[in-house]
């Protein structure tokens, strides 16, 4: 935990190759796209483009931490932000590597409700981590020295 609080940019930058490796193995699995239906539009996004987007976000967050490394950040906020961000991004990458679970023909909607609740809780934790990141930056810049 001390490494995460001291040098969070290294953790974020080291996650970028891990995401590319996971998405590379997803292409071997031939499950390399995600289908999103929004209203009357249907989007198909390549796993490679998702890996690029996640890597850009991790690179930008790591660069921000690198630029403010001389400032005193609140360590517990930094740890929560780094852990939630890395955990969710690696979980997203693992979704394409591990073949999706096949739902049985007679599945019940209660299974889908549980999956939706888990996804909601994960994204809520991710959102709280991003809010803590912004608050951490505000607190570090507002301290009078």
HUURCOR-V730418 format. One record per backbone hydrogen bond with DSSP energy under -0.5 kcal/mol. NH is the residue of the N-H (numbers start at 1). CO is the residue of the C=O. Records with the same first field share a line. If there is no record, write none. Layout:
# HUURCOR-V730418
NH->CO + CO
This chain:
# HUURCOR-V730418
5->1
6->2
7->3
10->7
11->7
12->8
13->9
14->10
15->11
16->12
17->13
18->14
19->15
20->16
21->17
22->18
23->19
24->20
25->21
26->22
27->23
28->24
29->25
30->27
31->26
34->45
36->34 + 43
38->36 + 41
41->38
43->36
45->34 + 43
47->32
50->46
51->47
52->48
53->49
54->50
55->51
56->52
57->53
58->54
59->55
60->56
61->57
62->58
63->59
64->60
65->61
66->62
67->63
68->64
69->66
71->68
73->71
75->73
78->74
79->75
80->76
81->77
82->78
83->79
84->80
85->81
86->82
87->83
88->84
89->85
90->86
91->87
92->88
93->89
94->90
95->91
96->92 + 93
97->93
98->94
107->104
111->108
112->108
113->109
114->110
115->111
116->112
117->113
118->114
119->115
120->116
121->117
122->118
123->119
124->120
125->121
126->122
127->123
128->124
129->125
130->126
131->127
132->128
133->129
134->130
135->131
136->132
137->133
138->134
139->135
140->136
141->137
142->138
143->139
145->143
